[in-house]
Amino acid sequence: MRLVRDKTWSRRGISLLWGPAALAELASPPDVIPIRALFAFAKTWPAELPSADGKTLVVAGMEGVIDTLAPDDAERWLEEDLKPRIFSFQEEYEGQAGLVFWLPSGRQRIHMTRATESYLWHCAPPSNGKTLTLGRILWGGAEADVGRILDTREKSQDCDGPAWIGLHHPRIS
């Protein structure tokens, strides 16, 4: 398991973030865009991104979309609608910018299966007990490249403890 203890995750690659302190350092509230705006940006990407001195785009709302859809529909939305926008972002900024998805309940909803190091998203009611294979869907199965973002301000640096504030993938393909 790869651990990420520096801030490079915020300026390159794709991140799923649930640490509120890290979000506050990264972007002010007006700089966080809704998921709908991400889809609009994908038509004409801005020259400068709103956060981290123009190097980061923070998006809220992915969690809400997933929760409103049935698991099969959520998987299809992630693969067919969201993932192409992620690819477009990577291509537009040539891997030199960070795309951060704010997932407030991510810590409780994302779990790793130790034996395979695969990440799962646990669905909300009424689909309790069902999961989405997040690693396969978003990262094309390249979970070995996923790093756990750790907050270095936390006393315990246990990768399963409170220091774990997100996931980062340097580049999906």
N, C-alpha and C positions, 0 to 999 in steps of 0.2 A: 504494500500500500504506500503510495506516494503521499508525502506530507508537504504542504505549502505554508511556509511561515513568513514569507515576505509579501509585499504588495503587488508583485508582478501580475497576479491573477486579475487585478482590476483593470489592467491596461492591455491585456492580450488574452485572446481565447474567449471561451464561454464559461460563465460561472452561474451557479445556483447559490444564492446567498440567503441566509436567515438570521445572521447576526445583526441586531439593530445598531450597535455601536459602530460596526464596520460600515453599515449603510449610511449612517449620519456623517461619518468622515468622508465618504465617497461622494455623496450627492446631497444637495439641499432638496427639500420636498418639491419645489417647482421644477427641479431638473429631472425628476423621475417621471417617465412617460408611461401612459397606459398601453396595454398590449395592442389596442386598436391603432395607436399612433405608430407602433413598430411596423405594422402592416402598411400604413401610409408612407412611412419613411422608406420602405423597401422599394417604392416606385421611383423616388429621387432621394438618395441618401444625402444628408447635410454634409457640408465641407468640414464643419467642426461639430463635434458631439457635445452635449450639454454638461458632462461631468468630467472631473479629473483633468482639468486643463485641455479639454477637447479630445481626450483619449478614451472616454468611456460612455456607454449608453446603458442606463439603468431602466429596466422595464418591470412594471408591476402588472399583475392581473393574470399571469399564466395559471396560477393556482386556481383562481376563480373559474376560468374556462374549463380546466380539467374537472373541477368539482361539479359543474353544471351538466356535463356530458356523461352518458353511460360509458363504462370502461372501454368498450370496443370503439365507440365514437371518439373518445378522448385519445386513444392510441392512433386512430386514423388522423385526427386533427394534428397531433404532434408530428407525425410522419409526413403528411401531405400538405399541411398548411404552414406550421411553424418551422420545421426543419429547412425548407427551401429559403425562408427568410434569414435563417442563421447562415446558410451557405452564401447567400447574397451579401450579408454583412461582412463575412470573412473575405469574400472576393473584393468588395468595394474598398475595404481598408487594408487589404493585403496582409492580414494577420497582425497589424500594428495598432489595433484598438480592442477594447474589451466590451463584451456584451454580457451584462449582468442581469439575471432574472431574480427579482425579489420574491421570495417564497416565505412569508411570515411563519407558516407552520411546517416548514421543510424539515426541521430537526425531528419532529414527531412523525413525519410522513415518509421520510426517505430512510431506508435501511439497506444494509449490505449483507448479502449472504456470504458468510466467511469462506465456505468451501470453494466457491466459484468467484468471489470478489465481484459479484454482480449486484447492481443497485436496483431496488424496487421502490415504487411509489405506492403507498397504501391509500386506497380510495376512501373518500368520505361517504357518509350516509347519503343515499340509501344503498350504496354499493360496498358497505363494510365487508371486510374479509377478502375483497378482490384487490389485485395489485396490477400495476403496469410495469413492464420490464424497462425501466427508464434507461438503463445503459444500452440496451439493444436499440431502443427507439431513437434516443437522442445522439448517442455516441457511436452508433453502428457496431456495437459490441467491443469497442476499443476501450474497455474499462480499465485496462492496465495503465492507460495514460491519464486516468482521472486522479486528481490529487485532492486530498481533504484539506480545506482551508482551515488553519488554526489561528486563533486569536492569541498573539504572543503576550497580551496583557493578563491572560488567565494564568493563575498560579500553577495549576495542574495542566500539563500539556498532553494529557491522555487523549488519543485520537478519537475516542468514543465519548469523551466527557464534555463539559461545558465549553472547552476551547474550540470544539468543532463547530464552525459557523457557516460552512458551505462546501461546495464541490467545484472544482475547476478542471476544465479540459483545454489544453493548449490550442487544439485545432481539430475540428471534426471533419471526417471525410466520408 
